[in-house]
Amino acid sequence: MISIPHKTKQFLVLLIKLLIVGGAFYFIYNQLANNDKLDWQKFIVIFQKNQSIGGIAFILVLSVLNRFFEILKWQNLVQFIHKIALGEATKQVLGALTAGLFTPNGVGEYAGKALFFDKSNTKKVIFLNLICNGIQMVLTVIFGIFGLLYFNAQHNVITPKTVTILFGALVLLFIVLFSIKKITIKGFSIEKLIHKINEIPKSIHQRNIFLGVCRYLVFSHQYYFLFLAFDVDLPYFTLIATISAVYFLASSLPTFQFLDFAVKGSVAVYFFGILGVNEWIVIFISTLMWFLNVVLPVIIGSYYVLNFKSSSKARET
């Protein structure tokens, strides 16, 4: 095996850290500066008209709560391995978010969190992160389906017959998955996955679901209040249902974290276009959501990436 000198290892680690952070800031700048669909003049006019320190503070608090609930979820789940402090959970979540910025659907986040633990716990950490993200996806699907049904009942985007077929296909898929749960592929099966999930105490699962619901309500209502700030006057349930549908459909598409706002924005433009909302408003709000809930945490997470020490290094120092 080739032995790499200690100083060379330190240089390579520093180089990787700088590439991650530098790449993150480059993509953030590129998306904000070169997006020709963002009409900054219109934004400034509305901002000056509706500017409120209290309103701005409220939106920022929702961003903090959004990420805070995610940190609490991780702290809650990781106690299955060992308990960690809130500060350590914050470092792991924000650092992993930054590391996963360029990977499809944030896959790099799994590896990012695993680096904070001993190698012997890598599989457990990845599994717990899957549970952490999985419950959020399940909630997005549940709320999204209800949102789609409510939206479709008002605007008839698809016919009732098509809705019935889609619902039937979904039920059939669950039946098939349940019936083949014992089939093993390369050592993995649905039955084994369920068994692994059941190994985690119910109290941890219950708290995970509760925190997931809290997080969903926070970011969906942040979206809602931003529409109100841009003078979009639509009934509460119509707006919330549309937001739920957009998040559900956008989350179903494979994408990168740094393109998240573009994907959600394109889906949102279609749905809110049906409601008569101007395209530039939808794009601006989608961009603001991305900035508040991805860019700001990544900026903080960059600090943790630059100061990162693996669990083995931490023991040596």
N, C-alpha and C positions, 0 to 999 in steps of 0.2 A: 504493500500500500504506500502511496506517495505521501510523504510527510511535508506539511506546509509550515514554514517558520511562524512563530507566534506573532511577530510584527507584521508579517504578510497577512495573516488572518485578521488582525486588527484593522489593517488598511482596507481589506476586502469588505469587512463588516461595515466600516465607516462609509465606503463607497456605495454599498447597497442602501444604507440608510439615506444618504444624500440623494441617490437616484429615486427612491420612493417619495421622499418629501419634495424634491425638485420637480419630479413628474407630476405629483399631485397639484402643485401650485401652477405648473404650466397648463395643465388641462383645465383647471378652474379659470385661469385668466383667458385662455383661448375660447372657452365656451361663452364667457361673459362679454368679451371684447369683439368677437367676430360673428355674433349672432345677429344677422340683419333683420330678424323679425322682432327684435326688442326695440320698441319706440321709446327712447329715454325722455324725449321732450313731453310726450303725453303723460308719462309716468310722473315727471316733475310737476306738471300742472295739477294732476290729481293729488299728489303728495302735498303740495302747497295748500291746496284747497281743504284737504282732510287731515292735515298734520295734527297730531296730538301726542304729546309725550306719554300720556297714560296709555293710549292705544298702541304705540310702538312698544312700550314696556310690556304690555299684555301679550303681544305677539311673540316677543322675545322670551317671556316666561313660559309660554306654551312650547317653544323650541327646547328650552332647558328641561321642562317636564317630560317631553317626548323622549329625549335621550336618557333622562334620569330613570324613567320607568324601565328602559332597556338595560341600564346598569343594574338596577335592582333585580331584574329578571335573571341576569347572569350571576349575580352574587347569590341569589336564592338557589339556582341550579347547581352551581359549582360546589356548594356545601356537601354535595353527594361525594365529592373527593376529599375536600377539606374546606373549612371555613376561611374566607378571606375578608379583609376590611373593605369598606366602601371605596376608599381611595385606591386600593389595589384593583378592585373591580372596574373602577373608572379608567384606570391606566390600561387595563386589558381590553376593554370594549373600544375605547377611542383609538388606541394604538392599532388594534386589529382592523378597525374601520378604515384607517389610513392605508394600511398594508393591502387591504382588499379592494382599494379604489379602482384598480385597473383590470380586475379579474371578472370573468362572466358571473353575473348574479352574486358578486361578492364572495366567491369561493375562497379567495385568498384570506378572508377573515378567519376561516377555520384553522388554517396553518398559523396565522398570526397569533391567535389565542393559545394554540398548543405550545408555542415557543416560550410562554411564561411558566410552563410546567415541566416536570421531569419527563423524559422520554417514555418512561414506563406508563405514564398517564395519557399519552397522546390519543389513543383510541377513545378513551373515556371523554376527553375534552372535546374531540370532534363530534362524538355522539351527543354530548350535552348541548353543544352549539346547534346541532341539528334539531334538537328538541326546542331550544330557545327560539330559533327562526321558524321552526315548523308550526308552533302554536300560533305565531303571528300570521303565518300564511293561512292556516285553517280559519282563523277569525276573519281574515280578509276575504276568503272565499264565502263564508257564511253571510257576512254583512253585504258582500258584493252581490250575491245571488238575490237577496231580498231587495237590494237597491235596483238591480236590473229589472226584476219583476215589477217593482213600483214604477220605475221609469217607463217600462214598456206598456204598462196598463194605461199610462197617460198619453203616450205618444205613438204607440203601435209601430215600433221599429221593426219587430218581427211578428208574424201571425201567431195566434193562440195554438194553432196546430204545430208550428215549429217549436214553440215553447214546450209543448207536451212531449214532442219527440226528443228534444234535448234533455228534458228531465228524466224521461224513460231511459235514455242512453246512460245518464249519470247513475241511476239506480242499478242498471244492468252491470255497469263497471264495478260498482261496489260489491255486487253479488259474486261476480267473477273473481275479484281480488280475494274475497272471503273464502271462496271455494278452493282456491289454489294456494291458500296461505301456507300449506305444509310442503309445497314444492320448493326444493332447495336448488339455488343456482350459485355455484362457486362458494358454497358454504353459507350463503345468505338466503333467508326466507322471511315472509311476512310474519309467520308464527314466532320465529326467533326475535324479530324486531319488537313484537308485542311483549314477548317475555322480558326483553331488555328494558322496555319502557316501564313494565310493572315492577322491576327491581328498584326503581326510584320511589321513595315514600310518597303516599298520596298527598300528604301535606305540602310537599314541594310542588307537585303537579297543580294542586288547587291554587297555591300562591302564584304560580307561573301563569295560569289562565287568568286570574284576577288582574295581575299586572299587565298582561297582554291586552285585556279589554280596556284597561285604563289608558294604555299607550295608543290604542286604536282610536278611542274617543278623543284623545288630545290632538293627534295630528289631523284627524278628519275635521274637527271643529276649528283647528287653526286655518285649514283650507277655507272653511265656511266663513270665518271672520275676515279673511283677506278679501273674499268676494264682496262682503258688505263694505269693506273699506274702499273698494273700487266702484262703489255705487251700483252694484248688481242687486236689483230688487226682485227677488224670487222667493216663493214660499219656502219655509224652513225644510220641510220634508222633501220637497223637490230637489233642493240644493244638496242636502245630505245624501239622498238616494243616488243622485248623479255622481257625487264625489265617491261614494262607496263602489259604484259600478266602474268608474274610471280606475280606481286603485286595484280593483279585482282584475280587470282585463289587462291593465298595464303590468301588474305583477306576474301575470301568466306568460309574459313575453320574455325570452332570454335577452339580457342586456348587461351593460357595465354600469357600475355605480356612477361614474362621471358622465354617463349619458342618460341617467335615470330621468332627469327633468325633461329631456327631449322626447323620450318614449311616452312618459305620462302626459307631456304637453300635447303630443300628436293625438293621443286617444281622447284627451280632454277637449281638444278643439272640435272634434267630431260631435261629441255628446252635448257640450255646452253650445255648440253652433245650432243644434236643433232647438235649444231653449232661447236662441236669439242673442247670446252673449258675444260681444266682439272678440275676434280671434286674438288681437294683441293683448287684451285683458287676460284671457285664458293663458296665453304663453307667459305673460309677465308673472302671473300668480304661480304657475308651475315652476318658473325659474326662481322665484322668491322662496317657495317651499324647498326647492333643492338647495338653495344657498343657506337657508336657515337651519335645515335639518341634516345636510351632508357637508357643505363647505365649512361652516363654523366648527362643527365637531372635528373635521379633518385637520383644520388649522391647529386646534388644541392637541389632537392626536399626533401631529407632527412632532410636537415637543417630546411626547413619550417615545416615539420611534427613534428620535435622535439620542435619547438618553436610555435606550433599551439595553438591558443586560439579560442574557438567558438565565434560566434558573440555576444552571451549573456554575455560571460566572458569579452569580449573586452569592452563592455559598462560599466561593473562593475568596471574595473580597471581604 
